[in-house]
Amino acid sequence: MTTTEKEKYKCLLPSLSPGDGDQDKQYTGPAPGVLLEPLFKQSSCSYRIESYWTYEVCHGKHVRQYHEEKETGQKISIQEYFLGVMAETGKGDDAEDVSFETEKEVPTRNIEGQFTPYYSVGMGNGTPCVLKQNQARATSVLYVCHPEAKHEILSIAEVTTCEYEVVILTPLLCTHPKFRFKSSPVNAILCQALLGAPLRPQQLTKLDMAQQERLKPPFSSVLEAREVREVREVMEDREEDTSPVREEAFTSTHKPLMVGGQSQVTVGSTHISRLTDDQLIKEFLSGSYCLHGGVGWWKYEFCYGKHVHQYHEVSGLG
């Protein structure tokens, strides 16, 4: 092989290993429906909690969407919709699996940018849908091989009005070669320089250097050193201040907030001074300072050594 710079190299192409097609043809193990039977028989359910709705997939039984709400002194009220219920079938499942084995191609779906084989289980007879003239809701549950999964819900979506699609990650299908994720192989090509040619072609070396230059930060080393020195001087000045912590000692993401008559601090991701950090740790470990967080419907309060509370704030109440 000769480059445009008249550099000569001897390159060895890798020997490609045979694909998995032969292994797929030789497979004589259980069909995918049989592989999933242990999951269906043990009455196992998977859950996915979102900001308002909770999704429940009881494998081989139903898919449910619900929201629980409890007011002070009242019973828990549940708003729920069954997105699909498994029909009672007999030997039809075995016949379906036998016909599946005779199919040439396993269906695939683009899941997170990768075309992934799946086994679909349909569930109908869900809660009537007002938007579709009270037709029953229906869900397709797609089971995907993942060797380290624990039957968790990867995603759930309403593909059309009152028709849903749930993706479940399970290791049970991984023993079937047709359902294993097939990654594109990367084969290295080894080249040896000939007749005094450099170890790497000149154009390739220039390309690597240009890429490194683009990845460099826009600031010079002199500016970086000055910024480090200025930050260090500011930190030393703060450490010399032994007076009680003032509001100015907090950064913009650590401003004290008055909640219930007590001063609390919202902790962000930026660094705070050592003095403030030590005081926060002492107050947290003593239980006088609690952490608050949560996105969506529920909020959380964690007081070390005391309790963890889950609550919802209703606006407009005194």
N, C-alpha and C positions, 0 to 999 in steps of 0.2 A: 504494500500500500504506500502511495507517495502523496504527500501533501502539496499544497500550492507553493510552499517554500522549498520544494525539491527534497524534503526530508523523507527518508524511507523507513518503513516499519513492517515487521512481520507480525500479523495478528492471527490469533487462534480463536475460531468461533466455538462456542460451547456446544456440547452434545445435548440436545434437548431430550428431557425425560418424557416418557409416554404420558399422555393425559389420563384423566380419571374415567374415560369412556369405557375402557375394558372392565374396570372395577364396577361401574354401574351395571354393566350387562351381567356380571357374574354374581351380583347380589341376590341372595335367596332367603334373606331374613324376613322379619315381620313387616307387614305393610304399615304405612304411617298412622292409619287409624288405630291399629293394634298397638303401636308404640305409645300412643297417647292414652290408651285405656287406663293405666294406673293413675293418671292424673284425673280422669273422669270418675273413677270408682271411689277415690278417697275423699270425695266431697270437698275438694280444695277450692279456695277462692282467692283471687288477686284483687288488689285495690290500687286506685290512683286518686290522690287527693289534689284537687285544684282549688282556686280561690273561693269558689262558691259551691260547686258540685263535687261530690265524691262518686267515683265509678267503681262498681263491683262486678267482677267477672267470676262467676262460679262455673268452673269448667264442666262442660257437658250438661249444664242446667239452664243458666240464664245470664243476661247482662242487665244490670240495673244502674240507674242514675238517680241519686237522691241527695237531699239536703236536710240536715237536722237543725232544729232551732229550739232552744229552751229559754223561756222567760222566767224571771224570779217568781217562785211559788206556783208555777204551772207545769203541766206535763210537757214532755218533749213532743213537738209537732214535726212530722216528717213529710216532706214533699218528695215524691218519688215517681219515676217512670221506668217501666220495663222496656228496654230497648230491643229485647229479643228473648224468646224462651225456646229451649231445645225441644223438638218434637220427639215423642216416644216412638222409637223405631225398633224393629227386631233385627232380622238377618240382613236387612237392606244395607246396613253399614259394611258388613263383610263383603257383600257383592260389589259395593262401591269401591272398596279397597282392592279387590281382585282386578276390577276394570282399570283402576288407577295404575296397577303394576304393568299393564299392557300398553299404557300410553308412552309415547316416545319422549315427550318433553314435560318437565315439571313447570308449572306456572311460576313466574317471577314477578317481583314488584320492586320499584325503585324506592328503597328504604334508606334514608340518610345518604343519598348519592350513590348507593350500590344496588345493582340488580340482584335481588336475593330470592331464592326459592322458598316457597311457603306451602303449607297445607291448610286449606280453608274449611271451616265448619260454619254452616249457616244456621242462624236462629231467627225465627219469625214469631208471629203471634204476640207481639209486644203490645204496649199500651196504645190504644187508638190515637191517631194523629189528626188533630182538628184541621191542620193545614192541608191534609190530603183526604178530605171527605171521610174522616174517621177510619182510614185504612190502618192496619196494624203496623207498628214500628218493626223494623228488621235490622239485623246486624250480621256482618261477616267477620268471624274471628279468624285471623291469620296467624298460624303458629309457625315460628321461624326458629331455626336451629341456632343455639348459642351455648357452647359447652360450659360456660361459667354462670349461666343464668339460673334463676330460681322461679321461673314461670311468672315474671313480673310483666306489667303492662308497659310496653314501649311507647305506644301512642294510641289515641282514640280520636276519631274525627267523624263529623257528619258529612258524608260525601255528597249526598243529595238530601232533600227534605225528608226527615224522619227515617233515613237510611244511613247506617253507621258502619264504620270499619275499625276494628280493634286489632292491634299487632301485639302478640304475646311472644316473649323470648323463652325458649325452653330447651333444655339439654336432651330431652327424650328423642328428638328427631335426628340428633347428630350421628346416631349409629347407622342411619340410612345414607348411603353415599350421594344420592340425588338431592338431599337437602342440606348438605354441608356447603358452607360458603366457599366459593372458588375464587381465590385471589389470582390476579394476573402475575405469572412468574416473571422475575427479573433475572436475566442471565448476563453475567459479566463477560466482556470481550477483552482478552489479554493481548497487549501489543508489546513487542520488543524492538528497541531501536537498532537500526542497521547502518553501517558505513559512516560512523561518526555523527549520526543524528542525535540531537538532544533527547533526554529521557522523555520529555514532554514536548509536543509540538509548540512552536513559538506562538502561533495564533491561540492555542488553548491556554497557554500561560498568560497572554495578554487579556484574554477574556476573563480569567479568574481574577486578575488584578483589578480590572475594571469593575467587576462585581463587588469586590471588597471595598473599593472606593465608594461605591453607591451605598453600601451598608454602614459606612462610618457616620457617626453623629455630626451634625452641622457645626458643632463648637470645636474650637481648637483646644489643644492640651493646655495652653496658657490660660484660656478662659476657664476651663474646668478646674485647674489648680486654684485659681483665684476664688471661684465659687466655693470650693471645698474649704479654703482658708476662712472665708467670711462666715460660712455656716458654723465652723468650729468655734470661731470667736463669739458668735451669738450664743451658742450652747454653753460656753464657759461662763458668759455673763449671767445666764439664767441660773446656772448651778450655784453661783455665788450669792444669789438672792435667797435668803432663808426666811423671809417674811411669809405670813400665811398666804395661801394661794388666792390670787385675785381673779376676777373674771377675765382680765387681759391675758392670764397665763394659759387660757384655753385657745385652741385654734378654732377656726370657723365651724368645724365639724364636731367640736366638743363643747359648745356653749351650754351652760347650765340651763335646764328647763324646770319650771315649777309644775310639778304634778302632785296633786293631792296635798299641797302645802309643803312639800319637801323638795329640796333642790336636788335634781338628778342630772346626769350627764349623758348625752347621746354620743356613743362611741362610734367614730367612723374609721376610715382606713389609713388616715394620715398619722405621722409620728407626732407624739407630744413630748414635752420636756420630761426629764427624769424625775423632777420634783413632783409634777402633776401625776405622772405615772405611778410613783410610789404611793402617793396619797390615795389615788383611786383603788389601787390594789388593797391597801389596808382597809378602806371603807367597804370594799366588796367582800373581803374575807370576814369582816366583822358582821356582815349582814345589813349594814345601814345603807348601802348603795346597791340597787337592783338593776339588772339589765332588762331592757325592753326592746322588743322587735316584733317582726311579723309583717307580711305583705298580704293584702286582700282582706278577707272577711275576719279572720282570727288574728288577735294580737297575743303576745306572750310576755310574762313577767317572771324573771328568774332571780330569786333572792337566795344567795348562797347559804346553805345550812338551814333554810327556813321552808321555802316552798317554790313550786313552779305553777303559775296560774295561766290559764287560757281564757281570754275574754273577748267580747265584741262590744264596741262603743256604738251606742244608738244616739244620733244627733237629735236635738230638739227636746230631750228630757232633762228635767232639772236635777 
